[in-house]
């Protein structure tokens, strides 16, 4: 589904991403963890070309990500949805306007169809009563659920989440995570940067630990949390883990079609 090969990113003399290799299968949920400044968000932004990689390749469904290709950026934005830490809603649009704008302008979807899709998505995220509200009238959790609905309106093949709960008050985190869990159960391919360790263990198929721009360790969440292979991973987890046990993983509600079995390995550039 997604193949990242030898990806590097520089900001001037600062080497932010170092030789990243990562394969993500269809319907996989990959959760990326690590300290602030480790390159997690930059990796997501490179996948969606919000940042131009300095070197390396990104492939999505057999097509290389390249803004120089005709309509390459529009196709990428259509197929890869992204949800940001600070929502990034259009303040001058209603909730409906935020959700329908991209399908109408980019996909040339009929306005009535876009409206019907938007209302169905608002029902999915529990916000039909906020259809005509403006972002300033919403709580942080509601804004983030609208942002998820907006991304889903483009019918993406992949969803990227950049710390979607870190800007929320603690009591609002659960409503956003519930929507994300539902998407995972439905088989959406997801790459999630998050500090929500319980979510990572309960929902993630793979856990990626990054440090200083490198992938240090990758594995099933149970393995990484309980038997991390690298000392840096152990040190990080000792600082962020809560003393109580994480919830046991629940079975998926869909049948994987691309070999998400226990024997499949996630190709990485782990050091």
HELIX and SHEET records of a PDB file:
HELIX    1   1 UNK A   40  UNK A   47  1                                   8    
HELIX    2   2 UNK A   72  UNK A   79  1                                   8    
HELIX    3   3 UNK A   95  UNK A  105  1                                  11    
HELIX    4   4 UNK A  111  UNK A  124  1                                  14    
HELIX    5   5 UNK A  128  UNK A  130  5                                   3    
HELIX    6   6 UNK A  135  UNK A  137  5                                   3    
HELIX    7   7 UNK A  140  UNK A  152  1                                  13    
HELIX    8   8 UNK A  170  UNK A  185  1                                  16    
HELIX    9   9 UNK A  197  UNK A  203  1                                   7    
HELIX   10  10 UNK A  221  UNK A  226  1                                   6    
HELIX   11  11 UNK A  231  UNK A  240  1                                  10    
SHEET    1   A 4 UNK A  14  UNK A  24  0                                        
SHEET    2   A 4 UNK A   2  UNK A  11 -1                                        
SHEET    3   A 4 UNK A  55  UNK A  60 -1                                        
SHEET    4   A 4 UNK A  63  UNK A  64 -1                                        
SHEET    1   B 6 UNK A  80  UNK A  83  0                                        
SHEET    2   B 6 UNK A 158  UNK A 162  1                                        
SHEET    3   B 6 UNK A 189  UNK A 193  1                                        
SHEET    4   B 6 UNK A  29  UNK A  33  1                                        
SHEET    5   B 6 UNK A 206  UNK A 211  1                                        
SHEET    6   B 6 UNK A 214  UNK A 219 -1                                        
END                                                                             
